[in-house]
Amino acid sequence: MQGSAVLWCGGIAILSLMSLLAGQTERALAAEGGGGPSARQEQAIELSPVVVTATRGERPNFDLPNAVTIVDREHVERQTPTVLPDLLRGEAGIFIQQTTPGQAAPIIRGLIGSSILMLVDGMRLNTAFFRSAPNQYFALVDPYNVDRLEAVRGAGSTLYGSDAMGGVLNVITPIPRVTTDQWQLHGKALGQFSSADTSWVNRLSLQGGRSGIAMSGGFTYQDHNDLRGGGEIGVQRPSGYEVYAGDGTIFLERGDQDLLFSVQYLQQPKTPRFDELVPGFRQSQPSSAVFFFEPNDRLFAHGRYRLRNPLPFVDGLEFHVAFQEINDDRRNRDFGGTREDRERNRDRLIGLTLQLTSRWREWMTFTYGGEIYLDEVSSSRVGTNIDTGATSARQSRFADGSTLNSFGVYVQDEIRLHPRLTAILGARFSHFDVDIPKADRGEGAEAHLGTSDLTGSVGLVYHVTPAVNLVTNFGRGFRVPNVFDLSTLGPRPGNRFNIPNPDLSTEEVFTVDVGVKVKLPRFAGEVFGFYSDFRDKIEDSLTGDCFRDGVGIVPPAQCQPTDRLVVQSQNLNTVILYGVEVGGRLQMLDNLEAYGTLNYTRAEEKFRDGRTLPADRIPPLNGQLGLFYRPMPRLWVEPFVRFAATQDRLSDRDLIDPRINPRGTPGSVTANVRLGWEISERFRARLAVENVFDQPYREHGSGIDAPGINAMVSLEARF
């Protein structure tokens, strides 16, 4: 706790210093100009951007008790991502882990995978076969069809139900709008090249319509070759992959109501699992001779209807319906094995949500509603002998026909208790039915779980001055065991073999935040400290047995070095997580902005036998510092530095993970620069150089080394 307290005090000092600098700059400019800030200066930094995810309604971030990370459209357009999580690198409270190219997973406050709830346009991306470890599914959303990203850090189960333990990530896609009465049609074409993997990104999009009706559509294609790491690492093979993505949206608006319908699709036809195909730490040979996600894809269809003032006591009504299908198909063969398996794993998710908002005068606002999600998993596996060509049905990864259905109702009350004090109170009731059939598993794998949950949260905002808010938030998050936890059978990364456990209980976390938010005409920043008590954590536990291809499970005395270690999910331990998150932006001049973040998380896992050890996969101290400078109206340049300290506080699981150096992950500092040029109204170009000094490094927990020096050039044409 001492290190966290020092960082908390340091964050407050940094915030105070930047606020002081902002105030001095403002006074100097006022004296120079003979008056207050100009309208241009006032708009230089968007001090209180509207946030939707934190309260399921539009609220200024400054007035919320939650810790919120926002990546707005301007920031999105300055970047050159390959996968969606790239847009979150270096942001406050978020660390990105990358097991293999084409995939990446965000870590929020030390939690990852199914402990983070991911949404697209407010609807669940998380499925019944999300795993609690790093997974690839967030990368199945096209990063070139994003308007903004919102991350609410901390427990969010009161509004969103299961999985919202470490935070809630919401991807908000663009909505086309045309304000003229005449029909219009516009388009954009993007071409982008990156040198580290000699890749191409191409996107074509169209938008048209007139007042009251607008339509848009787009297609993205990415072609990535093998990735070159920094320094002497060289080219990492095999790491190339392709991406196809398409989207379409129709938006209708009339009077007090609007209707939205959108479709998204993304496919990675054949993505290699690099860490399975190349020996990792402590390995002399790879775990697999063949391992491809072949293919991974996601289809999402979403409809939304909104009506303002439908009833005298209801100010707003919002109804969503969505369908999502994710295919996680695989082709793999153990190293030295003769049987190659083809898996077909599909998840189909149907969601319906209804939400109402009622404002009682100016001092109370109710947000309330309900949601239903119906989730079904299909799974099969066929093995082929590569010598004889003979095929045979194999036990599927998940029990075929498994379902996870959930029903929830919630209410949130925002109350102005005093001109300086606002409280946001929330409560939620949820019910879950999980059905795991026997399928092809044999006896002992069947499970029927019916469970209910009642949770809540309390948030307070105290307005110290118009420019400073003290905030605190207490919430309980939970995660119901899903199909992955209860029924997974088969090989796992890290030379493991998973066997099912149908007898698991719900995880829960209690989190408290304390923060300071500051807004000035030229400065916006925050410092948050958090403490989380994570109970009944579901994690892999070694059984002591081993799995040998062609033989099956063997007892410990017969284990050989080439065998996979047998693991089983269990509710094991308690994890205490705490840390500090700092972020801020300072408008130094009208055309010069400085920004920075600093994140620190520490976690201890308490075992039932009394031992206390570091928790697994906890990010190191990390952050970024940068400048955004516009020397001319049509030209901007953005140098920035990203850094991470050494992480040598490793858990027992980290010590056997081939992705993690047993001596710890070394720290790193990379220099980067972006440049944008608006050539004309129809053309603009961007140049980015990442890892300018070609530093060799690996992000903690990742299965592949980060790119070396990477020059990226893009050209966008508008027509």
DAURHU-V65809 format. One record per run of one state. SS is the DSSP state (helix for helix, strand for strand, loop for the rest). FROM is the first residue (numbers start at 1). TO is the last residue. If there is no record, write none. Layout:
# DAURHU-V65809
ss->SS from->FROM to->TO
ss->SS from->FROM to->TO
This chain:
# DAURHU-V65809
ss->loop from->1 to->1
ss->helix from->2 to->33
ss->loop from->34 to->38
ss->helix from->39 to->42
ss->loop from->43 to->49
ss->strand from->50 to->51
ss->loop from->52 to->58
ss->strand from->59 to->60
ss->helix from->61 to->63
ss->loop from->64 to->66
ss->strand from->67 to->71
ss->loop from->72 to->72
ss->helix from->73 to->78
ss->loop from->79 to->83
ss->helix from->84 to->88
ss->loop from->89 to->93
ss->strand from->94 to->97
ss->loop from->98 to->104
ss->strand from->105 to->108
ss->loop from->109 to->110
ss->strand from->111 to->111
ss->loop from->112 to->112
ss->helix from->113 to->115
ss->strand from->116 to->120
ss->loop from->121 to->122
ss->strand from->123 to->124
ss->loop from->125 to->136
ss->helix from->137 to->140
ss->loop from->141 to->147
ss->strand from->148 to->153
ss->loop from->154 to->156
ss->helix from->157 to->160
ss->loop from->161 to->166
ss->strand from->167 to->172
ss->loop from->173 to->183
ss->strand from->184 to->194
ss->loop from->195 to->198
ss->strand from->199 to->210
ss->loop from->211 to->212
ss->strand from->213 to->224
ss->loop from->225 to->226
ss->strand from->227 to->229
ss->loop from->230 to->233
ss->strand from->234 to->236
ss->loop from->237 to->240
ss->strand from->241 to->254
ss->loop from->255 to->256
ss->strand from->257 to->268
ss->loop from->269 to->270
ss->strand from->271 to->272
ss->loop from->273 to->273
ss->helix from->274 to->277
ss->loop from->278 to->287
ss->strand from->288 to->311
ss->loop from->312 to->313
ss->strand from->314 to->334
ss->loop from->335 to->338
ss->strand from->339 to->360
ss->loop from->361 to->363
ss->strand from->364 to->385
ss->loop from->386 to->390
ss->strand from->391 to->394
ss->loop from->395 to->401
ss->strand from->402 to->418
ss->loop from->419 to->420
ss->strand from->421 to->436
ss->loop from->437 to->446
ss->strand from->447 to->465
ss->loop from->466 to->467
ss->strand from->468 to->479
ss->loop from->480 to->482
ss->helix from->483 to->487
ss->loop from->488 to->489
ss->strand from->490 to->492
ss->loop from->493 to->495
ss->strand from->496 to->499
ss->loop from->500 to->506
ss->strand from->507 to->520
ss->loop from->521 to->522
ss->strand from->523 to->535
ss->loop from->536 to->537
ss->strand from->538 to->548
ss->loop from->549 to->551
ss->strand from->552 to->554
ss->loop from->555 to->555
ss->helix from->556 to->558
ss->loop from->559 to->563
ss->strand from->564 to->571
ss->loop from->572 to->573
ss->strand from->574 to->589
ss->loop from->590 to->591
ss->strand from->592 to->606
ss->loop from->607 to->611
ss->strand from->612 to->614
ss->loop from->615 to->621
ss->strand from->622 to->632
ss->loop from->633 to->634
ss->strand from->635 to->644
ss->loop from->645 to->646
ss->strand from->647 to->647
ss->loop from->648 to->651
ss->helix from->652 to->656
ss->loop from->657 to->664
ss->strand from->665 to->665
ss->loop from->666 to->667
ss->strand from->668 to->677
ss->loop from->678 to->682
ss->strand from->683 to->690
ss->loop from->691 to->706
ss->strand from->707 to->707
ss->loop from->708 to->709
ss->strand from->710 to->718
ss->loop from->719 to->719
